[in-house]
């Protein structure tokens, strides 16, 4: 169990006025008192009017939280979107799927806005949720950036359309530079664009950023969502949302958790089955965890989610925000590590004699999607991504130049890899294992 306290019992807490601000009189009084106390106690400056030095925040062993004996955790919407995205990626590999059906699966509605039944799962068809509505839809990064958000959603739609119009008609033909078709990868067959890109891999890996990561880091864990309106007041009072067992703030935190662990067999204890529960962020957290250079990252993220949720129950927003910072840093690192990993794997698989591109193209397609996802990472203490629109656009342009993967130079892949790693505390060599 993880335990932390709001304040050390021997700390001196600086008083605030009714608005939570320091006044000159408060400062003068505090300085006088601090001068008398420094010989015997530690000094902590705090302006949390609700701070109680006797309150301890303890994280449970599992992600389980009850109120009056009733479960307070709910993230069914996140599970639905994970399931929708899984069906969508699978349908892209079935060349009998029409362009219209793929677009309807993305939006969970017809072009005219009417209800449709694009999924094999009837529960998903009945859902009011959709993938498209949450792609690049975070309050912190995209609510005031409608133009970029629209471009990102258009990118996904263009990949879906291209799979049907470019790749499917030539699925029985051999791919060549500038011509879509199939290409051998050992005993497997890959289906690529004229630039060597597998559109299904681009969609799969880019959704890890544009849907899962963006919603976790830039939406549900942001103060604009957690502390919206009177969320703090209601949470302090333990007032559940209307008709629910949870407070609104608790629910928002759980929804972030759901985008990582919402497809898990046992969401309360997700680490034993990590990597086997979906094809998105959960899987690639497992892959990074499996690299000895990053061993322990999965438990660190899980522990931060538990402690942050416990802090919300205790009304300790300082501890909550510290866990938000940790989650942002670690999940952003997952995206960056896998970006570098696949670029380097693709580089190493490029054939010297130009005879066998299948393995390289598959790795580079995954790398393409993860590089696209870099746009949705989040600096721990700032309302911005580690990578700007221009930076990510520059990476994608280099990967797509000319005939794309058919002509990509190892030096270009190294250049992009080094630029990514430079933003984090790991090397290209560490991420490449």
N, C-alpha and C positions, 0 to 999 in steps of 0.2 A: 504494500500500500504506500502511496505517496502522500506525505503530510507536509504542509507548510503553514505558517502563521501570518496573519495580517501585519503584526508588528511585534517586535521584541518587547517583552514585558518591562524591561528596564529602559525603554526608549522614551524620550520626551517628545510629545506630539504638539506641533504648532497649531494654535487655534485659528479658526477662520470665522468670517462674518456670515450673515444669513445667506449670502449668495455664493458662499464657498470661496471668497477672495480674502487675501491678506490685507489688513489695514495698517497704517503707520503705527497706531496704538498697539495693535497686535504684535507687530514686528518689534517694537521697543520692549514690550513686556516679555516677549519670547527671548530676545537677546539677553535681557537681564536674568531671566530664569535659567537659560542655557548656560550662561557663565557660571552660575552657582552649581549647576548639575554636572558639568563636563568632567569633573574629577572622579565622579562615581558612577555615571551611567553613560550609555551610548546615546547619540543624538540622531533622531530621525525626523526629517521635515515632511509632514504629511498634511494634505488639505482635503482629506476624505472625511466629511462630516459624520459619516456613519461608521468610521473605523472603530473597531473594538479589539483592544490588544488581547483579549481572552479568547477570541474566535480562532479556531484552527480549521484549516481546509484540508480535508483528507480525501484522496481519490480512492474509489473502490477498486477492488481487484479486477472486476469486469465492468463493462459499460452498462451499468444497471442503476436506474434511479427511480425511486418510488415516492409518491405523495399519498399519505393516508392508505398505504398498502396497495396503491394503484400505480401501474407502470406509467411513466411520464414521457417515454421516448416514442417518437413517431417520425418516420421519414419515408413513407410509402410513395410519395411523389418522386423521390430520388430513385428508388428501386424501379419504378415504372419507366423512368427515362433511361436507366441503364439497360433494361430489358428491350425497350424500343430501339436503342442504338445497336444492341446486339443483333436484333432481327434485321435492321437496316444493312449492317455490314455483311451479314450472311446473304441477304438478298442480292447484293451487288455481285456476288460470285455465281449467281444463278442467272444465266444469260437469257432465260425466258421471262425475266422480270422486265416490265416496261419502264420507260422513262417516267411516265405519269405515276406509276405505283411507287417508285423510289422517292419522287418528290412528295407524294402524299404521305409516305412513311416519315419523311423528314419533318413535315409540318403537322401530321395527323389530321389533315383536312384536305378537301379538294381545292382547286385553284379559286373557286368562287366562294370559299369559306365554309362550304357545307360539310357536314359530317360524312366520313367515308369509313370503310373497313379495310385498311391496307395491311393489317397485321394478321398473322396466323393465330395469335393469342387474342381471344375475344375480350379478355379483360383490358388489354391495351387499346383495343378499338373503342371500348366504352369509356376510356379515360379522357379527362379534360386536359391532360398534360401533353406536351409535345417536345421534341428535341429542339426544333428551330427556335421556339420562343425563349429558350434559355441559352442559346449560343451567343457568346459575346454580349451578354445581357446583364453584367454585374453593375451594381449601383456605383461602385467606386471608380471603375475604369471606363465604362461604356454608356452610362445613363446620359451623360452630356456629350457623347461622341457618336451620335447616331449615324453619321456618314461612314465611319470606319466599321461600326457594327454591321451595317447593311452590306458593306463590301465583303466582310468575313462570311456572312451567311450566303452571299452570292458565290463565294469561292466553293463552299460545300455543294451548292446546287450545281455549279459548273462541273465538279468532279463526278457527281451522280449522273448528269446528262452525258458526259463524255464516256463514261463506262458503257452506256447503252449505244451511243451513236458512233463512237470510235473503236472501242475494243470489242464489243460483242459481235459486230458484223465480221470481224477478222479473227475471231477466236480460233479458227481452224487453220490459220495461215501463220507462217513464221514471221516474227517481228524483225524489223530491220531499222536502221537509223532513219527517223522521219516517218516510219510506218508502224502502226499498232499491230499487235498480234501476240502469239504465244512464244514462250522461250523456256527451254529446259533448265531446271535447277535440280541436278541429280536425278532422282526418281520422280520429282514433282514437276508440275507445269505451272509457270507464272504467266499472267496475262497483263501486258504492259502497253502503255501509250507509245507514240513515236519517239518520245524522249526517254523511254525505259521506265516510266513511273507506273506502279500499280496503284490505280485510283482507290481500290478498297483499302489498301494500307494507308494511303494519305488521309482518307476519311476516318479510319479507325484511330490512328495516332493523333490526328489533329483534334478530334473530339475530346481526347484526354486533356488537352489544353483549353479549347474553346468552350467546352461544356463543364467537365468535372473540376478542373483546376480553377477556372475563372469563377465558378459559382462558390467554391470553397473559400479561396483566398481573397477574392475581390468583392464578394457579395455577402454571404452569410456570416463570415467572420469579421466583417467591417463594422466599425462603430455606427455607420450610417444605417445599418440594418439592425444590429443588436440593440442599439440605444435609441432607435427611432421613436419619436413621439414620447409617450409616457412609459416606455418599456421598463426603464430602471425603477420608477416609482412602483409600478405594478409587481415587478419582480421582487423588490425589497419587501413588499407586503405579502408575497407569496400568493398573489391573485392569479388564478388560472385564466387562460383565454376562454371566451364564452363557450360553454359546452365541452371544454377539454380538461384534461388532467394536468396539463403543463402550462407554464407561463409562456408568453410569446417569446421572450428572450431564450428560454430553455429550448423551445422548438426551433428557433433559428440556428442555434448551435448544433442541434441534432440533425438538421437538414444538411449542414456542412459535412457532418460525420457520414451521412447517408451516401454522399457522392463518392466516398472512398470505400465504405464497408456495407453499403446498402444491398449488395448482391450476395453477401456472405451467408454461408450456411447457418452460422451462429453469430449474429452481429454483436452480441454482448461479449463474445470471446473470439475475435476474428483472426487472430494470428496463426492458430494451428492450421487453418485451411488457406492461408494467404497465397494468392497467385492462382488458385483454382476456382475462384468464384465469379470472375467476369473477365472480359478481354480488354479492360481499360486500365485505369490508374491502379487498381488493386493488383493486377498482374505485374505491372512494371515496378511497383514498390517492392514486390517480391523479388524481381530480378536484381534490383539494386541491393536489396538486403543480402542476396546471395553472393555479392562481390565482397571479399574480405576487407577491402578498403572502406566499405560502408556498412559493415555488419553492425546491427543494433539500431539502424535508422527506423525500421518498422515499429519496434517497441517504443522508441522515442516519440514517434508521431502518435501512437496509440495512447501512451501515457499522458501526452500533452492534451489530447482530446478529453481524457477522463478527468484530469485535474482542472482543466478549464470549465468543464461542465459542473464539477463539484464546486468550483469557485462561484459560478452563477447561482447555484442553490444557496450558497453562504452569503451572497451579496458582496463578494470581494472582487471588484472589477480590476484592481491592479494585478492580481494573480491571473484572472481571466485573460487580460490583455497580454501578459507575459507569455501565456501559452499560445495565443494567437500569433505572436511574433515567432515563436519556435516552429509552429506548424507552417507558416509561410516560408520560412527559411528552408525547412527540410523538404517540403513538397516541391518547391522551386528547384531544389537541388536534384530531386528525382528526375524532373523533366530535362535538366541540363545534362546530367550524367548519361541518360539514355540517348540524348541527341548525339553526344560525342561518341558513345559506344557504337551506334549504328553507322555513323559516318566513317569511323575507323574500320569497322568490320567490312563495310562496303569497299573501302580503299584496299584493304588486304586481299579481298576476293577478286579484284579486277584482274582479268587474265592478261598475262604478258603477251600472249600470242593473239589476243582478240577473238578467242574461239568459244569461250564459255562465260557468258555474262549473267546467267540466271541468278546465281547466288548473290553476286554483287548488286544486281538491280533490286533484289528483294530487300537486302539490308539497307540500301540507299533509299528505297521507298519508305521504309520504316523511319529512317533518319529524317527524311523530308517532312513527315508528319510531326515528328517530335520537334524539329526546328521550327515549324509553324507554331507549335504549342508554346514556344518560348515567349511569345507575345503576352501570354496570360500568367506568367510568373509574377511574383510580387516581392518587392523589397520589404524587409521586415518592418522598418520604421518610417516608411514613406508611402504615399498614395501614388505609386508608379511601379511599372514593371521593371525587371532587370534589363529588358530589351525593348527599345522603342519600335514603333511601326516601321521606321526607316531602316533600323538595323535588321530586323527580321526580313523585311522586304529585300534587303541587299543580299542576305544569305540565300533566300529562295531564288532570286534572280541568278546568282552564281550557279546554283544547282540545276537551273533550268535553261541556261544559256545554250544557244545552238541546238544541237541534238541531245542535249541533256546528259543523261548518264552514259550514253554511248561515247561521249567525248570528254567526260569529266577528268580533270587532272588530279593525281594524288596530292599535289601541292595545294590545290584549291580546297580539298577536303581537310587537309592539315590546317590551313589558314582559318577556316570556319571553326574547326574544333578548338584551336587555340584561343580564338576570340570568345568562344562560349566559356571555356574553362577559366579564363582570366577573370570572369565576374564572380567566381566561386573559390572556395578553399579546397580545390582538388586539381590534379594535373590531368592532362590528356592520357597519359600512361595509366593512371589509376582508373579512369573511367572506361578504358579500352578492354579491361580484363573480363 
